[in-house]
Amino acid sequence: MEKISWRALAFAGLVLFAALVAGCSDEAAAPPADAAPAVTTAAGPLYGAGDLVKNPQSTAGTAVLIIRYDAGSDKYERAYVYPNSDGSLGYRLDSKTDLIERSMIERTYTEKIRTVAVASIPVGSTTTVTTTVITTTTTKGSTVTTATTTKGYAPKISGVEPDKGKTGETVSITELTGLNFLSGANVTLKKGSSQIHATDVVVTPTLITCKFTIPADASLEMWDLIVKNSDGQYDTFQNAFRVQQGTATTTTTTTTSSAATSLVTITSILDSVLTTGNGEAYKEVSILGTNLTAAKGMKLSGPMTITANIISAETYKAKGYFNIPAASAGVYTVSVMDSSGTVLATSSGTLTIQ
């Protein structure tokens, strides 16, 4: 009888142990009642179409307009927006856009100014003159009509070709380029109190053609070029035109001479802060200025000298790509050179690499 009881007791212990093990396994496998599956989603773009953004560290008056976000390439399509004559953001120079890596845009342009309709930012000349007629009645019963005019943007000269002429000759200006030119504009060369007024002036919003008859006794030096719109607003392009000595005889001759280098200037640096370390092979540097078609190379001078080739050069804008070495942080001077390496223009201490 004792032997049977011992076996029964052992069997009961085994059954109890198995039950405990099974219970522990089930408890470990069951998830907590309030647990939710983890969901990971890639962060979407910070900006959308119509966002105007800028680099808060840049002192330039320009901003970047986001045209759209391309999910396939993970890039933003962007365009530059330039300030009006009163300093407010107002227009694009042309219809060109660029596709730029999303990471670069969001890292550099961290300040959002506002959101606008993309089509609301005008391209090129946007000058409009609005006239409002106000009618009042005097005490004698007569009607007096007063017109008030709201002026548009002032003209902006970007270049002139040809940029020189000889005394005693008539020079045909084939390309006086810029923005916001109005029909009826006057074109003048000015040196001190002396002026040469253009004739046969033909005006489009971005191009003027005209003729200058240069007096035989005109000063042989650089003259300023002035475009004055019919609304009274004007722009002066300093040292834009060179008057050279003409022939002293009345015989018509044909001579061949090398063209003098046009006056090249750098007026501003777009995106004046370059950020390194994001894996990009090259960094873009864009500048605005005058007669930049003469520029064939660009360099940065600072803690080290870094050179690049110009990939596009227009009269008013040039762009180059730089391979930025490591440990290159600092403030740099931007220069453009001709094909022989001669420096044509510089902008001192206007670019920062960080």
Summary of the structure (lengths in Angstrom):
residues: 354
radius of gyration: 34.8
end to end distance: 92.8
largest distance: 151.1
contacts: 963
relative contact order: 0.10
helix: 12%
strand: 47%
